[in-house]
Amino acid sequence: MLVPGTARDSGVPSVGSRCLGDSDWASHPNLTVSGTVSRHARIAAVLLLTSLQPAGVSLAQDEALRRLYGSAQSAEAQGDLRRAADNYEQIIRLLPDMAEAHANLGSIYFRLGDDSGAAKSLEKAIELKPELAAPHFFLGMIAGRRQDYERASRHLEACSRLDPTNPIVPIYLGEAYYATGRHLAAATEFWKASRTSEYRADAYYFLNRAYTKLAEGSLERLGAEHPNSFFLKLSLGRFHEGREDWRQAESAYLAAQAVRPEAEGLADRLAWIGHMRHGGPFSVARPPLPEARPSLLGLLYDPPAGRAIQPLLEAAGRRLAGNMTGGTGPEAIYRRAEAYQVASYLTARWIAENDPGSYRAHQLRAQLHEARGEIDEAVSAYRAALRAKPDLREVHFAIGTLLWSVSRLDEALPELRAELEVNPNHPEAHFEIADILVNFDRPDEARAHLLEAIRVAPEMVEAHLAIERIYFAQGQFAEGLRHLKQAAQLDPADPTPHYRMVSVYRRLGKPEESARALAEFQRLQRD
């Protein structure tokens, strides 16, 4: 990537560090308190006792309703969710058309982990009373737990329309947008969430992730659309300077100077970079950067601290609230990427300064180490995050993936299994576990995990290809062929499924189909 890293260890991650998806669906610290929904989240439906006596309900029934509702509230307060659910079920038997009772019952089932029962009650509540916001929230949470982020975003959008003042909805809606690649929309939601001090640290953490992706996307676009531009070469120079790779920085700045010799400040910068490349001390005055607004490189050299961070962050947010999608020229794309990088850096810096011992700060440090290729240091920081919040999702997966990537399979496997304990619908964790089990010659266990990965994420091409190899080795060629056809449909440009089909069709005694698969493989390779 072309995104600069840190000049020195400032305690915050490089904007180019890999951002892991670490949604906290159903485990957000401000969503739950002792297993019950926090009053601050303001998401649970509320039965209004003053309206519990609709037409046709006797005084005796009304008294029973009040008693049952009071018992349900008491049970919730004591954490006895089973008794609370029983009370709401009795209320529904007395008043089957009371939408709020269905909504409350759905929220109880949700917290009990009965997603199927919860969804049935919540959908009934919406059918009876479409203007209720809370059922949409919980249905969005259920969809998120199932990795169905498109459905999650639809329900959370509905919740936001019906209850625009709810401070926690933007966090989860932003995560759903992020998971589906809508990073600009995600950033908008995270900014909304940051307006509430209670959620600011989480919102800034997620803003860091979203702005990182937006910066990466802008720089990738710059490289693809304007590969010989001055601004691409300038961005490379700043990237290498930020990493204190003076030789590469000098080379990139020289290339930029060749395109635009008159560029402001570039000659002075080249002279200073040359001094540093030959071992010059930092005491030699560094030339100022030409731009008036804060730049990432400037912030890396002079990191803001304390109260100075928030005004800079607010200013960056105001700039980004403008038209950040317009302009297709190289300078417009470069400036946009720079603005995203500045905002990403400042959100991380805010957490490092204001919440240094939090699990979010540990996650950011872990991502910094990961970007530098410091595996053991990254693992240590991720584990510190888990000590601060043991049920945090995606962190065991991050550790397992790091260890898996360097073939430390014995260490990776328990971490990936631990991820499934808190996040059972994690397709990538299932896939990586399967890969390890294949290496351990345990194909049946591997196949079970691949089937789970495909169940949760049927579009996961690599899982279809991996399970076909297991079926092939076990002589189950027809089953393997089915997965190869699915892989080919999911990625029509990939020649790999067709190459595998050649052998599978031969084993099935179908030479004509094998020949057609070979021809398609060769065509795709030529293309």
C-alpha positions in Angstrom: 0.0 0.0 0.0 1.0 3.6 -0.5 -0.2 4.8 2.8 2.6 6.2 5.1 3.5 4.5 8.3 4.8 6.2 11.4 8.0 8.1 11.5 8.7 6.9 15.0 6.7 4.9 17.5 4.0 7.4 18.4 1.8 4.7 20.0 -0.8 4.8 17.2 -1.1 2.6 14.1 0.1 3.3 10.6 -2.8 4.3 8.5 -1.8 1.5 6.3 -2.2 -1.2 9.0 -4.6 -4.0 8.2 -7.9 -3.3 9.9 -9.6 -6.4 11.1 -13.3 -6.7 11.2 -14.0 -6.8 15.0 -17.7 -6.3 15.3 -19.0 -6.6 18.8 -22.5 -7.8 17.8 -24.4 -8.4 21.1 -21.4 -7.7 23.3 -21.0 -4.0 23.1 -20.0 -2.6 26.5 -22.7 0.0 26.5 -25.4 -2.2 25.2 -25.5 -4.8 28.0 -25.3 -4.5 31.7 -25.3 -7.8 33.7 -27.0 -9.5 30.8 -29.8 -6.9 30.4 -30.2 -4.0 28.0 -28.8 -0.8 29.5 -31.2 2.0 30.0 -28.7 4.3 28.3 -29.1 2.3 25.0 -32.8 3.1 25.0 -33.6 0.2 22.7 -36.0 -2.0 24.5 -39.7 -1.7 23.8 -41.6 -0.5 26.9 -45.1 -1.6 27.9 -47.0 1.5 29.1 -49.0 0.5 32.1 -51.4 3.3 31.7 -52.6 1.8 28.4 -52.8 -1.8 29.4 -56.6 -1.9 29.5 -57.8 -1.7 25.9 -61.5 -2.1 25.0 -62.9 -5.5 25.8 -60.4 -6.2 28.6 -61.9 -6.7 32.1 -60.6 -5.1 35.2 -59.5 -8.6 36.4 -57.5 -9.1 33.1 -56.0 -5.7 33.5 -54.9 -6.5 37.0 -53.4 -9.7 35.8 -51.5 -7.9 33.0 -50.1 -5.4 35.5 -49.0 -8.2 37.8 -47.3 -10.1 35.0 -45.6 -7.0 33.6 -44.3 -6.1 37.1 -43.1 -9.7 37.5 -41.3 -9.5 34.1 -39.6 -6.3 35.0 -38.5 -7.7 38.4 -37.2 -10.8 36.7 -35.2 -8.8 34.2 -33.7 -6.7 37.0 -32.6 -9.9 38.8 -31.2 -11.4 35.6 -33.8 -14.2 35.5 -34.6 -14.0 31.8 -36.4 -17.3 31.7 -39.0 -16.1 34.2 -39.2 -12.8 32.3 -39.9 -14.6 29.1 -42.6 -16.8 30.8 -44.3 -13.6 32.0 -44.3 -12.0 28.6 -45.6 -15.2 27.0 -48.5 -15.1 29.6 -49.2 -11.5 28.6 -49.3 -12.5 25.0 -51.8 -15.2 25.7 -54.1 -12.6 27.4 -53.4 -9.9 24.7 -52.1 -11.6 21.5 -52.2 -8.4 19.6 -50.1 -6.3 22.0 -47.0 -5.5 19.8 -44.9 -4.3 22.7 -45.3 -7.6 24.5 -44.0 -9.5 21.4 -41.1 -6.9 21.2 -40.1 -7.4 24.8 -40.3 -11.2 24.5 -38.1 -11.0 21.4 -35.5 -8.9 23.2 -35.5 -11.5 26.1 -35.1 -14.4 23.6 -32.3 -12.4 22.0 -30.4 -12.1 25.2 -31.0 -15.8 25.9 -29.3 -16.6 22.6 -32.5 -18.0 21.0 -32.2 -16.1 17.8 -34.9 -18.1 16.1 -37.5 -17.5 18.9 -36.4 -13.8 19.1 -36.8 -13.3 15.3 -40.3 -14.8 15.4 -41.5 -12.5 18.2 -39.8 -9.4 16.8 -41.3 -9.9 13.3 -44.7 -10.3 14.9 -44.2 -7.1 16.8 -43.4 -5.2 13.5 -46.4 -6.8 11.8 -48.7 -5.6 14.6 -47.1 -2.2 15.0 -44.7 -1.1 12.2 -43.7 2.1 14.0 -41.9 0.2 16.7 -38.1 0.8 16.5 -36.8 -1.7 19.0 -37.7 -4.9 17.1 -35.8 -3.6 14.1 -32.7 -3.1 16.3 -32.8 -6.6 17.6 -33.5 -8.1 14.2 -30.5 -6.1 12.9 -28.4 -7.6 15.8 -29.5 -11.1 15.0 -28.6 -10.6 11.3 -25.2 -9.2 12.3 -24.5 -12.2 14.6 -25.3 -14.4 11.5 -22.9 -12.4 9.4 -25.8 -11.2 7.2 -24.8 -7.6 7.2 -27.1 -6.6 4.3 -30.1 -7.6 6.3 -28.6 -6.1 9.4 -28.2 -2.7 7.7 -31.8 -2.8 6.5 -33.2 -3.3 9.9 -30.8 -0.8 11.6 -31.7 1.8 8.9 -35.4 1.3 9.8 -34.5 1.6 13.5 -32.6 4.8 12.9 -35.5 6.3 10.9 -38.0 5.4 13.6 -35.8 6.5 16.5 -33.1 9.0 15.1 -32.0 10.0 18.6 -30.9 6.6 19.7 -27.1 7.0 20.3 -26.1 3.4 19.9 -27.7 2.5 16.6 -25.1 4.4 14.5 -22.3 2.2 15.9 -24.0 -1.0 14.7 -25.3 0.5 11.5 -21.8 1.8 10.8 -20.3 -1.7 11.4 -22.9 -3.2 9.0 -22.0 -0.7 6.3 -18.3 -1.3 7.0 -18.7 -5.1 6.6 -20.4 -4.6 3.3 -17.7 -2.3 1.9 -19.7 1.0 2.3 -16.9 2.7 4.1 -18.0 6.3 3.5 -21.5 5.6 4.8 -19.9 3.8 7.8 -17.8 6.8 8.6 -20.9 9.0 8.6 -22.6 6.8 11.2 -19.5 6.5 13.4 -19.3 10.3 13.4 -22.9 10.4 14.7 -22.0 8.0 17.4 -19.0 10.0 18.5 -21.2 12.9 19.4 -22.1 11.0 22.6 -19.2 10.9 25.0 -20.3 7.4 26.3 -19.6 5.9 22.9 -16.8 8.2 21.7 -13.8 5.8 22.1 -15.6 3.0 20.3 -16.8 5.4 17.6 -13.2 6.8 17.1 -11.8 3.3 16.9 -14.3 2.4 14.1 -13.7 5.7 12.4 -10.0 4.9 12.3 -10.9 1.6 10.5 -13.3 3.3 8.0 -10.9 6.1 7.2 -8.1 3.7 6.7 -10.1 1.9 4.1 -11.1 5.1 2.4 -7.5 6.3 2.3 -6.3 3.0 0.9 -9.1 3.0 -1.7 -8.2 6.6 -2.8 -4.5 5.8 -3.1 -5.2 2.6 -5.0 -7.3 4.6 -7.4 -4.6 7.2 -7.7 -2.1 4.4 -8.7 -4.6 2.8 -11.1 -5.8 5.9 -12.9 -2.7 8.2 -12.7 0.3 5.9 -12.5 2.8 8.5 -13.8 1.4 11.5 -11.9 3.4 13.8 -9.7 1.0 13.1 -6.8 1.4 9.4 -6.9 5.2 9.8 -6.7 4.8 12.4 -3.9 2.6 10.0 -1.9 5.3 7.3 -2.3 8.0 9.7 -1.1 6.0 10.6 2.0 5.2 7.0 2.7 8.9 6.0 2.7 9.9 9.1 4.6 7.3 8.2 7.3 9.0 4.9 7.6 12.4 6.5 7.7 13.4 4.6 4.6 15.5 7.4 3.3 16.8 5.7 0.2 13.3 4.9 -1.1 12.0 8.3 -0.1 14.8 10.0 -2.0 14.1 7.8 -5.1 10.4 8.6 -5.0 10.9 12.4 -4.5 13.4 12.5 -7.3 10.8 10.9 -9.6 8.3 13.5 -8.4 10.8 16.3 -9.1 11.3 14.9 -12.6 7.6 15.4 -13.3 7.3 18.8 -11.6 10.7 20.4 -11.0 9.1 23.6 -9.7 7.1 21.9 -6.9 7.1 24.0 -3.8 9.5 22.7 -1.1 10.6 19.6 -2.9 14.2 20.6 -3.5 14.7 21.5 0.1 13.1 18.2 1.2 15.3 16.2 -1.2 18.4 17.9 0.3 17.3 17.0 3.8 16.4 13.4 2.8 19.9 13.1 1.3 21.4 14.3 4.5 19.4 11.8 6.5 20.3 9.0 4.0 24.0 9.5 4.7 23.5 9.3 8.5 22.8 12.9 9.3 21.4 13.5 12.8 17.8 14.6 13.4 19.1 17.8 14.9 19.6 19.2 11.5 16.5 21.4 10.7 13.8 19.6 8.8 12.3 21.7 6.1 8.6 22.6 6.6 5.9 20.9 4.6 4.3 23.3 2.1 0.6 22.7 2.9 -1.2 24.9 5.4 -3.6 22.2 6.6 -2.4 19.4 8.9 -0.8 16.5 6.9 -0.2 13.0 8.0 3.6 13.4 7.7 3.5 16.6 9.7 1.4 14.9 12.4 3.8 12.0 12.5 6.8 14.4 13.1 4.9 16.5 15.6 2.1 14.4 17.2 -0.6 16.4 18.9 -1.2 15.7 22.6 -3.9 16.2 25.2 -6.6 18.8 24.4 -4.9 19.7 21.1 -6.2 16.5 19.4 -10.0 17.1 19.6 -10.0 20.5 17.7 -7.8 19.0 15.0 -10.1 16.0 14.7 -13.2 18.2 14.6 -11.7 20.3 11.8 -10.8 17.1 9.9 -14.4 15.9 10.3 -15.7 19.2 8.9 -13.5 18.9 5.9 -14.6 15.4 5.3 -18.2 16.3 5.7 -17.9 18.3 2.4 -17.8 16.8 -1.0 -15.1 14.1 -0.6 -16.3 12.0 -3.6 -15.9 14.7 -6.2 -12.9 15.3 -8.4 -11.2 12.7 -10.5 -7.9 14.4 -11.2 -4.7 13.2 -9.5 -4.5 16.1 -7.1 -8.1 15.8 -6.0 -7.7 12.1 -5.3 -4.4 12.7 -3.5 -5.9 15.4 -1.3 -8.8 13.2 -0.5 -6.5 10.4 0.5 -4.5 12.8 2.7 -7.6 14.0 4.4 -8.7 10.5 5.2 -5.3 9.6 6.5 -5.2 12.7 8.8 -8.6 11.8 10.3 -7.6 8.1 10.7 -4.4 9.1 12.5 -6.2 11.6 14.8 -8.8 9.1 15.9 -6.1 6.7 16.8 -4.1 9.4 18.5 -7.2 10.4 20.5 -7.6 6.9 21.9 -3.9 6.6 22.7 -4.0 9.8 24.7 -7.4 9.6 26.3 -8.0 5.9 26.8 -4.5 4.4 26.8 -5.3 1.3 28.8 -8.5 0.4 27.0 -9.0 -2.7 24.9 -9.4 -0.4 21.9 -6.0 1.1 22.5 -4.5 -2.4 22.8 -6.1 -3.3 19.5 -4.7 -0.3 17.8 -1.2 -1.1 19.1 -1.6 -4.7 17.9 -2.5 -3.4 14.4 0.5 -1.2 14.4 2.8 -4.1 15.2 1.0 -6.3 12.7 1.6 -3.7 10.0 5.3 -3.7 10.8 5.4 -7.5 10.6 6.1 -7.8 14.4 4.1 -11.0 15.0 4.9 -11.7 18.6 4.4 -8.0 19.6 1.1 -8.0 17.8 -0.1 -11.2 19.5 0.9 -9.8 22.9 -1.1 -6.6 22.3 -4.1 -8.5 21.1 -4.0 -10.6 24.2 -3.8 -7.5 26.3 -7.1 -6.4 24.6 -8.6 -9.8 25.5 -7.6 -9.3 29.2 -9.4 -6.0 29.2 -12.5 -7.5 27.5 -12.5 -11.3 27.3 -15.6 -11.6 25.2 -14.3 -9.3 22.4 -15.0 -10.8 19.1 -12.5 -11.1 16.2 -9.4 -10.8 18.5 -8.8 -14.5 18.9 -9.2 -14.7 15.1 -6.7 -12.0 14.6 -4.2 -13.8 16.8 -4.9 -17.1 15.1 -4.6 -15.6 11.6 -1.2 -14.1 12.4 0.1 -17.4 13.8 -1.5 -19.3 10.9 0.2 -16.9 8.4 3.6 -17.9 9.7 2.8 -21.6 9.9 2.7 -21.8 13.7 -0.3 -24.1 13.4 -0.3 -25.7 16.8 -0.6 -22.2 18.4 -3.1 -20.9 15.8 -5.6 -23.7 16.2 -6.7 -23.0 19.8 -7.0 -19.3 19.1 -9.3 -19.9 16.1 -11.4 -22.3 18.2 -11.6 -19.7 20.9 -13.0 -17.3 18.3 -15.8 -19.7 17.5 -16.7 -19.8 21.2 -17.7 -16.2 21.1 -18.5 -15.9 17.4 -19.7 -19.3 16.1 -20.7 -17.9 12.7 -17.3 -16.8 11.6 -16.6 -18.3 8.1 -12.9 -17.3 7.9 -12.2 -18.9 11.3 -13.9 -22.1 10.1 -11.8 -22.0 6.9 -8.5 -21.5 8.6 -9.3 -24.2 11.2 -10.1 -26.5 8.2 -6.8 -25.7 6.6 -4.9 -26.5 9.7 -6.8 -29.8 10.2 -5.9 -30.8 6.6 -2.3 -30.2 7.5 -2.8 -32.4 10.6 -4.3 -35.1 8.3 -7.8 -34.8 9.9 -9.9 -34.4 6.7 -13.3 -35.3 8.2 -13.0 -32.6 10.8 -11.7 -30.2 8.2 -14.7 -30.9 5.9 -17.1 -30.2 8.8 -15.6 -26.8 9.3 -15.6 -26.0 5.6 -19.3 -26.9 5.4 -20.0 -24.5 8.2 -18.0 -21.8 6.4 -20.1 -22.4 3.3 -23.3 -22.4 5.3 -22.5 -19.0 6.7 -20.9 -17.5 3.6 -22.0 -19.5 0.6 -20.1 -17.0 -1.7 -16.7 -18.1 -0.2 -15.0 -19.4 -3.2 -11.9 -20.7 -1.4 -14.0 -22.8 0.9 -15.7 -24.5 -2.1 -12.3 -25.2 -3.7 -10.9 -26.5 -0.4 -13.7 -28.9 0.3 -13.6 -30.3 -3.3 -10.0 -31.4 -2.7 -11.1 -33.3 0.4 -14.0 -34.9 -1.5 -11.6 -35.8 -4.4 -9.1 -37.5 -2.0 -12.0 -39.5 -0.5 -13.3 -40.5 -3.9 -16.5 -38.5 -3.6 -16.2 -36.9 -7.0 -19.8 -35.9 -7.6 -19.9 -33.9 -4.3 -16.7 -32.3 -5.3 -18.0 -31.4 -8.7 -21.0 -29.7 -7.2 -18.7 -27.3 -5.2 -16.5 -26.7 -8.3 -19.5 -25.6 -10.3 -20.6 -23.2 -7.5 -17.1 -21.8 -7.4 -17.1 -21.2 -11.1 -20.5 -19.4 -10.9 -19.2 -17.2 -8.0 -16.0 -16.2 -9.9 -16.5 -16.7 -13.6 -13.0 -15.3 -14.4 -11.1 -17.8 -12.2 -9.7 -20.7 -14.2 -9.0 -22.8 -11.1 -12.4 -24.6 -10.8 -12.3 -25.6 -14.5 -8.8 -27.0 -14.1 -10.0 -29.1 -11.2 -13.0 -30.2 -13.2 -10.7 -31.8 -15.8 -9.6 -34.4 -13.3 -13.0 -34.8 -11.6 -14.8 -35.5 -14.9 -12.1 -38.0 -15.9 -12.7 -39.9 -12.6 -16.5 -39.8 -13.3 -15.9 -41.3 -16.7 -17.0 -38.2 -18.6 -14.3 -37.5 -21.2 -16.3 -35.0 -23.2 -17.1 -32.9 -20.2 -13.4 -33.1 -19.2 -12.3 -31.8 -22.6 -14.8 -28.9 -22.3 -13.5 -28.0 -18.9 -9.9 -28.0 -20.2 -10.9 -25.8 -23.1 -12.6 -23.3 -20.7 -9.5 -23.4 -18.4 -7.3 -22.5 -21.3 -9.6 -19.8 -22.5 -9.7 -18.1 -19.1 -5.9 -18.4 -18.8 -5.5 -16.6 -22.2 -7.9 -13.9 -21.2 
